[in-house]
Amino acid sequence: TGELLPNAKISEEFILKNNIKTEEFLYIMKNKFDGRYKIGRSVNPKYRENTLQSQQPDIELVAKFKGLANDEQAWHNYFIKEHCRGEWFNLTSIQVSFMVSKCRAGEKPPPRKP
């Protein structure tokens, strides 16, 4: 399944606070209400999805990529023109598919033309 903590009972904060060794994921989530995408990192994206759903029920995990968490800022920078607030971006389905294909190949975003 690829889930780090399949039925998450332990919070990400607990894992980080207690220095539990685990690998982080890069993830993409979609807010189905407004169409925006969140690009973030987490040791447990499913748990993160659940915490966001408590604030906004229309959020769903689109994809997660083990071992690519350090690429989070590179993707934020790549999509800087689409940035709306925090880690949220106004992306098209083509842009999301592009990111997913690059991440599946373990690649960072390419330089973006101005």
C-alpha positions as semicolon CSV with decimal commas, in nm:
position;residue;x (nm);y (nm);z (nm)
1;T;0,000;0,000;0,000
2;G;0,288;0,236;0,056
3;E;0,124;0,394;0,362
4;L;0,372;0,484;0,633
5;L;0,117;0,465;0,912
6;P;-0,191;0,316;0,742
7;N;-0,448;0,387;1,010
8;A;-0,272;0,683;1,165
9;K;-0,321;0,698;1,539
10;I;0,010;0,872;1,606
11;S;0,034;1,236;1,510
12;E;0,309;1,376;1,295
13;E;0,388;1,618;1,577
14;F;0,450;1,320;1,811
15;I;0,682;1,158;1,556
16;L;0,884;1,476;1,507
17;K;0,889;1,576;1,876
18;N;1,019;1,234;1,980
19;N;1,275;1,221;1,698
20;I;1,132;0,896;1,562
21;K;1,329;0,802;1,252
22;T;1,105;0,792;0,949
23;E;1,111;0,917;0,593
24;E;0,904;1,213;0,479
25;F;0,684;1,228;0,173
26;L;0,623;1,509;-0,072
27;Y;0,249;1,528;-0,129
28;I;-0,016;1,702;-0,337
29;M;-0,363;1,758;-0,195
30;K;-0,663;1,913;-0,365
31;N;-0,933;2,128;-0,213
32;K;-1,231;2,010;-0,418
33;F;-1,433;2,312;-0,304
34;D;-1,210;2,581;-0,456
35;G;-0,987;2,372;-0,688
36;R;-0,660;2,474;-0,525
37;Y;-0,371;2,235;-0,463
38;K;-0,144;2,208;-0,162
39;I;0,217;2,102;-0,212
40;G;0,363;1,992;0,118
41;R;0,573;1,744;0,308
42;S;0,480;1,504;0,585
43;V;0,589;1,181;0,749
44;N;0,228;1,070;0,717
45;P;0,032;1,239;0,436
46;K;-0,288;1,048;0,519
47;Y;-0,282;1,183;0,875
48;R;-0,213;1,531;0,737
49;E;-0,510;1,492;0,503
50;N;-0,731;1,403;0,800
51;T;-0,616;1,707;0,999
52;L;-0,688;1,937;0,704
53;Q;-1,028;1,772;0,650
54;S;-1,126;1,871;1,003
55;Q;-1,096;2,234;0,884
56;Q;-1,208;2,180;0,522
57;P;-1,388;1,851;0,448
58;D;-1,337;1,875;0,071
59;I;-0,963;1,809;0,081
60;E;-0,825;1,490;-0,074
61;L;-0,478;1,344;-0,110
62;V;-0,392;1,335;-0,481
63;A;-0,042;1,185;-0,470
64;K;0,251;1,122;-0,238
65;F;0,614;1,053;-0,313
66;K;0,842;0,885;-0,062
67;G;1,185;1,038;-0,025
68;L;1,110;1,357;-0,221
69;A;1,020;1,584;0,071
70;N;1,337;1,788;0,019
71;D;1,203;1,889;-0,323
72;E;0,905;2,070;-0,168
73;Q;1,060;2,418;-0,189
74;A;1,178;2,356;-0,547
75;W;0,818;2,282;-0,649
76;H;0,693;2,587;-0,458
77;N;0,945;2,797;-0,650
78;Y;0,854;2,632;-0,981
79;F;0,487;2,718;-0,934
80;I;0,549;3,064;-0,784
81;K;0,326;3,231;-1,046
82;E;0,038;3,005;-0,938
83;H;0,091;3,066;-0,565
84;C;-0,215;3,194;-0,377
85;R;-0,130;3,156;-0,006
86;G;0,083;2,941;0,222
87;E;0,144;2,612;0,045
88;W;-0,165;2,649;-0,177
89;F;-0,149;2,694;-0,553
90;N;-0,394;2,751;-0,840
91;L;-0,277;2,467;-1,064
92;T;-0,431;2,321;-1,376
93;S;-0,477;1,946;-1,416
94;I;-0,196;1,957;-1,674
95;Q;0,040;2,115;-1,420
96;V;-0,053;1,855;-1,158
97;S;0,002;1,572;-1,409
98;F;0,339;1,724;-1,500
99;M;0,445;1,735;-1,134
100;V;0,322;1,382;-1,071
101;S;0,512;1,244;-1,372
102;K;0,834;1,423;-1,270
103;C;0,803;1,303;-0,910
104;R;0,728;0,944;-1,013
105;A;1,054;0,956;-1,209
106;G;1,230;1,097;-0,903
107;E;1,304;1,422;-1,083
108;K;1,313;1,778;-0,955
109;P;1,125;2,051;-1,141
110;P;1,312;2,188;-1,443
111;P;1,413;2,553;-1,462
112;R;1,109;2,760;-1,545
113;K;1,119;3,013;-1,825
114;P;1,019;3,368;-1,720
